[in-house]
Amino acid sequence: MTSEEVQQEEVEEKVVDTRSHYAKYKKAHKKYEASEKGQIARKRYMTSDKGVAARKRYMKKRYEENKAILKAAREAGIDGRTE
């Protein structure tokens, strides 16, 4: 190996990851969620009291949004269920 090749390798190793902290976290978290360990952790969380409460809050919010959309559609005469 010549000194030029060694320098080239050093430059390649020093490539800086320019992604934001959030992007790095997001990629690592997706990898974790896909792993077996992540799947077990998710199941454990979703069956816990904290997970059940979070799911209820989420579903209540979605229900309220859908209810508002349907009400607006019904008032505008777009909703097919009112015919």
LORO-896281 format. One record per atom (N, C-alpha, C): residue in one letter; x, y negated, z negated. Coordinates in steps of 0.02 Angstrom, whole numbers, padded with zeros to 5 digits, always signed. Atoms other than C-alpha are relative to their C-alpha. Example, Ala and Ser with C-alpha at 12.3 -4.5 7.8 and 13.67 -1.06 7.14 Angstrom:
<sites>
A+00045+00059+00000;A+00615+00225-00390;A+00045-00060+00000;S-00042+00059+00003;S+00684+00053-00357;S-00039-00055-00037;
</sites>
This chain:
<sites>
M+00042+00059+00000;M+00000+00000+00000;M+00044-00062+00000;T-00037+00063-00002;T+00063-00170+00045;T-00028-00047-00052;S+00024+00049+00050;S+00048-00318-00070;S-00062-00035+00025;E+00060+00032-00029;E-00081-00391+00050;E-00062+00042-00014;E+00056-00044+00013;E-00194-00239+00029;E-00019-00001-00074;V+00012+00003+00072;V-00175-00246-00160;V-00038-00064-00018;Q+00034+00063+00013;Q-00226-00429-00161;Q-00072+00003+00025;Q+00067-00006-00028;Q-00376-00389-00050;Q-00045+00040-00047;E+00039-00040+00047;E-00434-00255-00173;E-00017-00040-00063;E+00013+00041+00059;E-00416-00375-00320;E-00055-00050+00014;V+00051+00049-00018;V-00523-00503-00229;V-00068+00034+00003;E+00063-00037-00006;E-00657-00372-00192;E-00027+00018-00069;E+00021-00018+00067;E-00661-00320-00376;E-00028-00060-00038;K+00020+00060+00036;K-00685-00500-00433;K-00062-00034+00029;V+00061+00028-00029;V-00847-00526-00336;V-00047-00018-00058;V+00042+00025+00055;V-00957-00630-00450;V-00073+00011+00018;D+00072-00010-00010;D-01139-00583-00470;D-00034-00067-00010;T+00029+00067+00002;T-01229-00745-00428;T-00074+00000-00016;R+00071-00002+00016;R-01403-00684-00471;R-00012-00032-00068;S+00017+00030+00064;S-01492-00771-00612;S-00004+00053-00054;H+00006-00047+00056;H-01501-00693-00783;H-00066+00038+00004;Y+00066-00032-00004;Y-01686-00657-00757;Y+00000+00054+00054;A-00002-00050-00054;A-01653-00567-00592;A+00039+00062-00022;K-00039-00057+00025;K-01520-00458-00674;K-00041+00040-00050;Y+00042-00034+00050;Y-01637-00419-00819;Y-00055+00039+00033;K+00056-00032-00034;K-01781-00380-00702;K+00021+00064+00034;K-00024-00060-00035;K-01678-00258-00600;K+00017+00055-00050;A-00018-00050+00051;A-01610-00171-00755;A-00062+00028-00034;H+00061-00023+00033;H-01783-00163-00833;H-00039+00048+00045;K+00034-00045-00046;K-01859-00084-00677;K+00034+00068+00000;K-00038-00062+00001;K-01721+00046-00680;K-00016+00039-00064;Y+00016-00031+00065;Y-01757+00080-00865;Y-00071+00028+00001;E+00069-00023-00002;E-01945+00093-00836;E-00008+00063+00042;A+00004-00058-00044;A-01916+00220-00698;A+00032+00062-00031;S-00035-00057+00031;S-01806+00328-00809;S-00047+00037-00047;E+00040-00042+00045;E-01873+00467-00918;E-00006-00033-00069;K+00000+00034+00065;K-01825+00371-01075;K-00050-00058+00000;G+00047+00056-00006;G-01924+00220-01015;G-00072+00023+00002;Q+00068-00027-00004;Q-02077+00325-00975;Q-00025+00021-00070;I+00018-00022+00068;I-02076+00399-01151;I-00014-00061-00043;A+00009+00061+00040;A-02057+00226-01229;A-00065-00034+00018;R+00063+00032-00021;R-02202+00158-01126;R-00060+00038-00028;K+00056-00039+00027;K-02317+00301-01176;K-00007-00011-00075;R+00002+00010+00072;R-02270+00277-01358;R-00029-00069-00016;Y+00025+00068+00012;Y-02304+00089-01348;Y-00075-00005+00016;M+00069+00008-00021;M-02469+00105-01255;M-00049+00037-00045;T+00044-00036+00047;T-02539+00227-01384;T+00003-00029-00070;S-00005+00032+00066;S-02483+00120-01532;S-00054-00053-00007;D+00050+00052+00013;D-02598-00007-01613;D+00016-00064+00038;K-00022+00060-00035;K-02496-00148-01538;K-00015+00004+00075;G+00013-00010-00071;G-02511-00076-01363;G-00074-00001+00017;V+00073-00002-00010;V-02697-00044-01378;V-00028-00071-00003;A+00024+00069+00007;A-02725-00223-01436;A+00020-00042+00061;A-00023+00036-00059;A-02621-00290-01291;A-00043+00017+00060;R+00041-00022-00057;R-02720-00188-01166;R-00070-00030-00005;K+00066+00030+00010;K-02884-00250-01242;K+00000-00074+00019;R-00006+00071-00017;R-02826-00432-01228;R+00003-00009+00075;Y-00008+00005-00073;Y-02775-00405-01047;Y-00066+00014+00035;M+00062-00019-00033;M-02937-00319-00999;M-00055-00052-00013;K+00049+00052+00015;K-03042-00453-01086;K+00012-00061+00045;K-00017+00057-00043;K-02950-00589-00990;K-00021+00014+00072;R+00019-00018-00069;R-02975-00497-00824;R-00076+00001+00007;Y+00073-00003-00002;Y-03159-00468-00865;Y-00029-00070+00005;E+00025+00069-00001;E-03187-00653-00899;E+00013-00033+00068;E-00016+00028-00066;E-03099-00702-00736;E-00048+00027+00053;N+00045-00031-00050;N-03202-00579-00633;N-00072-00024-00009;K+00067+00023+00015;K-03362-00634-00719;K-00010-00071+00028;A+00004+00069-00025;A-03326-00817-00674;A-00002+00000+00077;I+00000-00003-00074;I-03289-00771-00492;I-00068+00023+00025;L+00065-00025-00021;L-03450-00671-00476;L-00055-00051-00011;K+00050+00051+00014;K-03551-00810-00556;K+00002-00055+00053;A-00007+00052-00051;A-03481-00938-00435;A-00025+00025+00068;A+00023-00028-00064;A-03515-00822-00287;A-00076+00006+00001;R+00072-00007+00004;R-03692-00789-00346;R-00035-00068+00009;E+00028+00067-00007;E-03727-00975-00361;E+00007-00027+00070;A-00011+00023-00069;A-03657-01005-00187;A-00039+00042+00050;G+00038-00044-00044;G-03763-00864-00116;G+00042+00048+00040;I-00046-00044-00037;I-03612-00762-00060;I-00005+00072-00026;D+00001-00066+00031;D-03634-00616-00180;D-00057+00042+00030;G+00049-00044-00032;G-03723-00471-00094;G-00045+00035-00049;R+00041-00036+00049;R-03792-00400-00256;R-00064-00038-00017;T+00059+00040+00019;T-03918-00542-00277;T-00056+00005+00051;E+00051-00004-00053;E-04012-00504-00115;E-00051+00053-00014;
</sites>
